[in-house]
């Protein structure tokens, strides 16, 4: 009987550990980015903003563009270099009260010269990677390679979207430094899940961007400017509602999952005063505009000539090509 009792206790412990592991993995996955639904929505609505000629091609492959919007997240734990492409920890570049952008070159090579590539990789490279991806997309248009046009278009949508998230601009990306652990998934996954149907996604039409580099850095700056509010309002709402009502359990398939309670999410969303919707709309417009810009900069090739290819040398577009077409960052002290 004693052995049977111990076996049952061991079995119960293992079951509880397994449930805990599932919850942890779920939270980690949610903390990765906008969440699958958010990224898919951004790419989908970006297609609707394109001019008719380009939109016709993208609409033919809309399921792929939507589904592949999450590909960078799916490989971030399998590809060593992937994770750094989703964020930039601007906190690291604060020195003596200076604006972190003061000594952070927008041009990749100049940033490497200032801070070393290892340091940049350690603290995130999302704005530089968006520029790199834009030139890859442009090259794919030039080569009439539809396979890579679709691949790069879908994936650059992911990186641009991530750059529009305030928590992707800080080392405190999940509230772990301010006792707000889980805020990442709350802001960009749970709120989207509950509120997305109420948002207005019609923002006008894609526009040509004279400098994608300047635009993506402006997006990062705007995201970082919103960070204080993201953290402050979560603390305020948590204090008002209290821990007992902050979380609840919802059935997800066959699993009972711990989530932020709807009452808490509604109060937090209201306190943000439309921030999530504004960042989502800005991301959609920029994704569509970068697609359009890449096509224009490629010389507006005849889209009927685009062909599906199994492979292209564009996949390994070298950094020198990218740097030669990037505008020079004004000379400034790196100290």
ABEGO torsion letter per residue (X at the ends): XAAAAAAAAAAAAAAAAAAAAAAAAAAAAAAABAEAAAAAAAAAAAAAABBAAAAAAAAAAAAAAAAAAAAAAAAAAABAAAAAAABBBAAAABBGGBBAAAABBABAAAAAAAAEAAAAAAAEAAAAAAAAAAAAAAAAAAAGBAAAAAAAAAAAAAAAAAAABAAAABAAAAGAAAGABGAAAAAAAAAAAAAAAABBABAEBBBBBABAAAAAAAAAAAAAAAAAAAAAAAAAAAAAAEAAAABBBBBBEABBBBBBBAAAAAAAAAAAGGAAAAAAAAAAAAAAAAAAAAAAAAGGBBAAABBBBABBAAAABBAAAAAAABBBBBBBBAX
